Each structure stands twice: as structure tokens, then as C-alpha cells.
Amino acid sequence: MRILVTKATKVIMHVQVLIVLILANMGGFAWGSCPKRCLCDIDEFGRKRVSCLNGGMVVPDDISMLDADTKVIIITGFDGSRPNLVNPSIRHPNQWPSSRYLEEFHFCYSELDTLGDRPFFQLSESLLLLNLSHNAITTISEGNFFNLTKVEGLYMDYNQLTSMPSMATLRYMTSLKALTLSFNHIRDISHSDIDTRYIYRLRPRAEVEVRFWKISR
């Protein structure tokens, strides 16, 4: 029996094959779960990224079902947006997102005032950048950054810090290259044991604005 294959059928077959090939090439980037109000995509470095940009997120609840191979999480907002909220359980160890692959964690525009003890411990094997700007953090202590030996950038602009962190506070961050503390309430840096030779930009004003610091090694 002869089977007649029309041009339309051939086109459909070619499209189906193309879809299969595309899905095969994207197999490593299939998304299992994307939080509501967030965008899940691949960034310019080929990493899985979750961006929640409009405020009103509850952490860690709203991101508890993220794919394990997510490498970038951005939770932020803007002036006038609903603040991102923090579940009280986050004050206990290991309650932030846990992933052996997460490289960047941005948590901004919340009323978070303290970090608790060892909150990022489960991210210590992979985390390279930690952005905690635009929150209400008043103090940081040694336990906040326990075992974050791979973090290269710590961004804490627009918080409520009144004093410089000490080297003891940052002693676990042995790979740290950049620390930003702009727009806090730091008035005196003279008692800090961070080497002030590494200040790149410092404006003389009532509330000291530190644009960029490098940690001496």
C-alpha cells in the first residue's frame, strides 16, 4: 500500500524534529518550578536565573520549590513597592535558600534588620556574590558569614549600619575582593582594622559614603 506524503505533512515532520532537537539541547535548562510574580530565564553566562523584581515576596517560603540547579536568585523591589518579607524561621541557621549550585543571591528592599547565626551556611560551597543592599540591617557579626569562603563580593549599601565591620567579622570570607557600604550611617572609620589604603572613593560628608572597598590580604 502506497503512503502519500504531502508537502504539508513534510513541513509538520520537519518542525517536530526541530522542536525535539531544541528541547534536547536545552535539556539542562528545563524549568521544574518558577515562583509566581517572578521571571525564570538563563542569564548571559548560561546560568539558571530567577528574578523577582516587584517586591512582596516571602522568603524562604516563596522560593522553597526552586530547581536545585538554580545559580542566580534576585529578590528585590523599588521605592514604593511592597517590601519583601522574611519568615521568622530565617533567623535560625540554614533557613536561607539551600543549593550546592547557587552562585549569586540578591535580597533587597526588605525590612530585614538582622541576619542571625550562620544563615547562609548551606550556600558555602558555591556562593560567589551576596547582595544585601536596601534593607534595614543595623549590625553584622562574625556568625553572619560563617564559612562563606568563596564569596568575592559583599554588597550592603543602603542599610542602617553605624560602624565599619572588623576583619574578625569577615574572617571567613577569605576570597572577598569587594565590600560596598554606601549610604549607611557610618560616621567614623578610624577604629576599623580594615586597611584604609584600599578605599577607592570616600566622600567627606556627615554620613560617610564608602563607594568601594577592597579587603587587604
C-alpha positions as CSV (number, residue, x, y, z in Angstrom):
1,M,0.0,0.0,0.0
2,R,1.3,3.4,-1.0
3,I,1.5,6.1,1.6
4,L,1.2,9.6,0.1
5,V,3.2,12.3,1.9
6,T,2.1,15.8,1.1
7,K,4.2,18.9,1.4
8,A,2.2,20.0,4.4
9,T,3.0,16.7,6.2
10,K,6.7,17.1,5.4
11,V,6.7,20.5,6.9
12,I,5.0,19.3,10.1
13,M,7.5,16.5,10.4
14,H,10.4,18.9,10.0
15,V,9.0,21.2,12.6
16,Q,8.5,18.3,15.0
17,V,12.1,17.2,14.5
18,L,13.4,20.7,15.0
19,I,11.4,21.0,18.3
20,V,12.9,17.7,19.5
21,L,16.4,18.9,18.7
22,I,15.9,22.2,20.5
23,L,14.5,20.5,23.6
24,A,17.4,18.1,23.6
25,N,19.9,21.0,23.5
26,M,18.0,22.7,26.3
27,G,17.7,19.7,28.4
28,G,20.0,21.0,31.1
29,F,17.8,24.2,31.4
30,A,14.3,22.7,31.8
31,W,12.4,24.5,34.5
32,G,10.5,22.5,37.0
33,S,9.1,25.3,39.1
34,C,9.1,29.1,38.8
35,P,7.6,31.2,41.6
36,K,4.6,33.4,40.9
37,R,5.4,37.1,40.1
38,C,9.0,36.0,39.1
39,L,10.8,35.6,35.8
40,C,12.8,32.4,35.2
41,D,15.4,32.5,32.4
42,I,19.0,31.9,31.5
43,D,21.5,34.8,32.1
44,E,24.3,35.9,29.8
45,F,26.6,33.3,31.4
46,G,24.3,30.4,30.7
47,R,23.1,30.1,34.3
48,K,19.6,29.5,35.5
49,R,18.3,32.7,37.0
50,V,15.2,33.6,39.0
51,S,14.3,37.3,39.1
52,C,11.6,38.6,41.4
53,L,11.7,42.3,40.9
54,N,8.4,43.8,42.2
55,G,8.6,43.2,46.0
56,G,6.1,41.4,48.1
57,M,8.0,38.1,48.2
58,V,8.1,36.0,51.4
59,V,11.5,34.3,52.0
60,P,12.2,31.5,52.2
61,D,8.6,30.3,51.6
62,D,8.1,31.7,48.1
63,I,11.3,30.2,46.7
64,S,11.4,26.9,48.6
65,M,10.5,24.9,45.4
66,L,13.1,26.3,43.1
67,D,15.1,24.0,40.9
68,A,18.1,22.7,42.7
69,D,20.4,23.8,39.9
70,T,19.4,27.5,40.0
71,K,22.5,29.6,40.1
72,V,21.2,33.2,40.4
73,I,18.3,34.4,42.7
74,I,17.4,38.1,42.6
75,I,14.7,39.2,45.0
76,T,14.3,43.0,45.0
77,G,11.8,45.8,44.6
78,F,11.8,49.5,44.2
79,D,10.8,52.7,46.1
80,G,7.1,52.4,46.7
81,S,6.8,48.7,46.1
82,R,5.7,46.3,48.9
83,P,8.6,45.3,51.0
84,N,9.9,41.7,50.7
85,L,9.1,39.8,53.9
86,V,11.2,37.5,55.9
87,N,9.7,34.4,57.6
88,P,10.9,34.4,61.3
89,S,12.4,31.0,60.7
90,I,15.1,32.7,58.7
91,R,16.7,33.8,61.9
92,H,17.7,30.2,62.6
93,P,20.7,28.5,60.9
94,N,20.4,27.2,57.3
95,Q,17.0,28.7,56.5
96,W,18.0,30.8,53.5
97,P,17.9,29.1,50.1
98,S,20.0,26.0,50.1
99,S,21.7,24.9,46.9
100,R,25.0,23.5,46.1
101,Y,24.9,25.4,42.8
102,L,23.8,28.9,43.8
103,E,26.4,31.5,42.9
104,E,24.6,34.8,43.4
105,F,22.0,35.7,45.9
106,H,20.4,39.2,45.9
107,F,17.9,40.0,48.7
108,C,16.9,43.7,48.7
109,Y,14.1,46.1,49.6
110,S,13.0,44.4,52.8
111,E,12.8,45.4,56.5
112,L,15.4,42.8,57.5
113,D,17.4,44.3,60.4
114,T,19.5,41.3,61.5
115,L,20.8,38.2,59.8
116,G,21.0,35.6,62.6
117,D,23.7,33.0,63.1
118,R,25.1,31.1,60.0
119,P,22.1,31.9,57.8
120,F,24.0,31.1,54.6
121,F,25.9,28.1,55.7
122,Q,24.2,25.8,53.1
123,L,25.4,28.1,50.3
124,S,29.0,28.0,51.3
125,E,30.2,25.6,48.7
126,S,29.1,27.7,45.7
127,L,28.1,31.3,46.6
128,L,30.3,34.0,44.9
129,L,28.2,37.1,45.4
130,L,25.9,38.2,48.2
131,N,23.9,41.4,47.8
132,L,22.0,42.6,50.9
133,S,21.6,46.2,49.9
134,H,18.4,48.3,50.5
135,N,17.4,46.6,53.7
136,A,17.4,47.7,57.4
137,I,20.4,45.8,58.7
138,T,21.9,47.6,61.8
139,T,24.8,45.3,62.7
140,I,26.8,42.4,61.2
141,S,28.7,39.8,63.2
142,E,31.1,37.0,62.6
143,G,28.4,34.3,62.6
144,N,26.5,36.1,59.7
145,F,29.0,35.0,57.1
146,F,30.3,31.7,58.6
147,N,32.2,29.5,56.1
148,L,31.5,31.8,53.0
149,T,35.0,31.2,51.8
150,K,34.2,31.6,48.1
151,V,32.3,34.9,48.3
152,E,34.1,37.6,46.3
153,G,31.6,40.4,46.5
154,L,29.5,41.6,49.6
155,Y,27.1,44.4,48.9
156,M,25.5,46.2,51.9
157,D,24.6,49.6,50.6
158,Y,21.5,51.4,51.9
159,N,21.2,49.7,55.2
160,Q,21.3,51.1,58.8
161,L,24.9,50.2,59.7
162,T,26.6,52.6,62.1
163,S,30.1,51.2,62.3
164,M,32.6,49.5,60.0
165,P,32.8,45.7,60.1
166,S,36.0,44.4,61.5
167,M,38.3,41.9,59.9
168,A,37.2,39.4,62.5
169,T,33.7,39.8,61.3
170,L,34.8,39.0,57.7
171,R,37.5,36.4,58.6
172,Y,35.7,33.5,57.0
173,M,35.4,35.4,53.7
174,T,38.9,34.5,52.5
175,S,38.1,35.2,48.8
176,L,36.5,38.6,49.4
177,K,37.6,41.3,46.9
178,A,34.8,43.9,47.1
179,L,32.8,45.3,50.0
180,T,30.3,48.2,49.4
181,L,28.8,50.2,52.3
182,S,27.4,53.3,50.6
183,F,24.6,55.2,52.2
184,N,24.7,53.7,55.6
185,H,25.1,55.7,58.9
186,I,28.8,55.2,59.3
187,R,30.4,58.3,60.8
188,D,33.8,57.1,61.8
189,I,36.2,54.6,60.1
190,S,39.2,55.4,62.3
191,H,38.7,52.4,64.6
192,S,38.2,49.9,61.8
193,D,41.1,47.4,61.3
194,I,40.3,47.1,57.5
195,D,43.2,48.6,55.7
196,T,42.1,52.1,54.7
197,R,44.7,52.2,51.9
198,Y,42.2,50.2,49.9
199,I,39.5,52.8,49.9
200,Y,38.8,53.7,46.3
201,R,36.3,56.5,46.9
202,L,35.3,58.3,50.1
203,R,33.3,61.5,50.2
204,P,33.7,63.8,53.2
205,R,30.2,64.2,54.4
206,A,28.2,63.9,57.7
207,E,27.3,60.3,56.9
208,V,30.4,58.8,55.4
209,E,29.8,57.3,52.0
210,V,32.0,54.4,51.1
211,R,31.7,53.6,47.5
212,F,34.0,50.7,47.2
213,W,36.4,48.9,49.5
214,K,38.9,46.2,48.8
215,I,40.0,43.9,51.6
216,S,43.7,43.7,52.1
217,R,45.3,40.3,52.2
